[in-house]
Every structure is written in structure tokens, then in C-alpha cells.
Amino acid sequence: MIFSHPDAALLSALDVLGAQFHRLPWNFQPTGSGTELISQWLGDAAEDIMVVTFKGTHYLEKFHKQDFFFINFVVQNGYDVLSSKYDNHLHLSEGDIYIGQPNSGYALRIENPDEVIMVGLHIRKELFLREYLSVFAVDTSLFHFFLDPQTNAFSDEYIRMHFPPEAEIWVLIALMAREYAGRSETTQALLHSLMRTLMLYFSRKYAEENQHRDTSLSAQMVLYIETHSDAVTLRDLAAHFGYHPNYVSAYLRSRTGKTFSEHLLEKRMEKARLLLENTDLTIEAIADMLGYSDASNFYKAFHSYFHTSPRNYQS
């Protein structure tokens, strides 16, 4: 088991949630076209986050999509999954995490002589976009991953990461499982806080695994602008890489054909476009998320870049 020295309370919680798994309303309903199945929210109406646990050796799930975000953790042994991306057949091992989008095709394929334990976190779309999307604002590719399902009829992406047993993330998962198994009036509030911390770990892990996609200095500088676009200044960028601001300014222009300000505006406007197209966030909230202390400055920058106002673009 990936949990290091699981205590009695955690083992009991996993048993409770495991027993509840098959009693959940896994009644996949046909979509309007009648050719695809969809899983609706499985928790109580008042819940925004739920924790599910599978314990067993055999479970063949129907291929379906769902109307919520989900994060599955392989706690013990491993299993296969089908995803919609090219009908991918993936094998997940202990410590692997699979993050799926709303509208993405997915199916568990568990056939193992030894007991498999999987802990899943389900998050309502509305909660995720309202409270957790800002955690991933540092990376435009992550923005695309979490926002594309809002417009694509059948998205086909997923994120897969691996966390070793000593990673702090397993402590958070254990806390969430124990809390949900013994639900109380304060459970959802606590899960909201733990989930935000979990998302921060995911964001950091994703950044660490993708930071060497292009190791040229100019690419590193542009990536730094993107990941700090809510607050970065030319002086900040120069200090981070150990150069004088004047050198960085000239270097970026010569290597990329764009100034620091142009790169910063481009990164902010790309995120603004995604937020306006795919969320119900107010323009003021979007401006704040992107680092504009005054919404009027965001309006001016957006109009200059897209030649229309944010409100017209949103409508």
C-alpha cells in the first residue's frame, strides 16, 4: 500500500468508503445523441467534493464521460483505464494519479488477482472553476487542459503524474478519506481547504516535470513571464536570471522579436481569452486573477490587443 504505515483510522475509512462504492448511483445515462453515456454527480446535492474508494479485484466499467472533474489515486497494486484519446489503454501503478476532465471519455478496467485500492476525488465543475482554477493560472497549457472541456463536445485529454510514498500529497489524501468516511457538518469546508492545498502540489509537480521542455535562455525567460504573469516586472525577470534589466530587454527583443511588455501582454491576454470564453467569472475577477489591480487597466489592455471590449467578447 502506498500509504506509509497507514493507521487504523485510515484503514477503517477505506473500508467504509470501499463498501459504499458499489452503492453509489453509477447509472450512466445516454446523452442527447443517445450514442454516449454520461455519469452525473454521484454525491449529495449539498456536496461539492466527494471521496470514493474502490477495493477489490474485478471491476469493468462502461466507457462513459462525466459532468465533473475527477482525480484518481492508485493506492495499492494497479489497474488499467481506457481514455478517449485515441482509445488509449493505460496501465496505472501504485502512486500514479490520473486527472480527468468533464466530458472526457473514461472507463476503469480492474482485473487483478490481488486487491486493488483506488481513491477518487470528484469535484463539481462550478466549484473547480470558481475556487481552484486560479491555482493553475501560471501555466497556459494547464489553463487549456482545465477549460477546453467546457467547449469541446467530447474532450480527450488527461494528466498523469506519479508521487512516491514519501510525498506529502498522500497525507492530504489520507486526511480527505478519513474526513469523508465520517462526514459531519464541517466536512465540506475542510475538504475545500485540503483540495486547494492538493491543487498547489499538482501545479508545482506539473511545473517541475515540464520545465525542461526548451532549455534555451530565451525560452526559459518567456516561460518565467508566463508562470508569473500576474505580477512579474522586467526587473524581477532580470534579477531571477542574474542579468541587468537593459540586457534582458535587448536579449528578448533580439531572440524572440518581442519586447518584455509584449510577451507579458500576450500571456495575460491568452489567459483572459480562455477565461472569458469558458467561465462565468466576472470581468473584475478575471482582471484581478491576471494581475490588474484596476479593472479599467484590464479593459484598456484587452481592447488594445483584441480590438473589442471584454464585455463584448464575453457576450
Buried (B, 14 or more C-beta within 10 A) or exposed (E): BBBEEBEEEBEBBBEBBBEBBEEEEEEBEEBEEEEBBBBEBBBEEEBBBBBBBBBBEEBEBEBBBBEBBBBBBBBBBBBBBBBBEEEEEBEBEBBBBBBBBBBBBBBBBBEBEEEBBBBBBBBBBEBBBBBBBBBBBBBBEBBBBBBBBBEBEEBBBBBEBBBEEEBEBBBBBBBBBBBBBEBEEEBBEBBBEBBEBBBEBBBEBBBEEEEEEEEEBEBBBBBBBBBBBBEBEBEBBBEBBEBEBEEBBEBBBEBBEBBBEEBBBBBBBBBBBBBBEBBEBEBEBBBBBBBBEEBEEBBEBBBEBBEEBBEEBBE
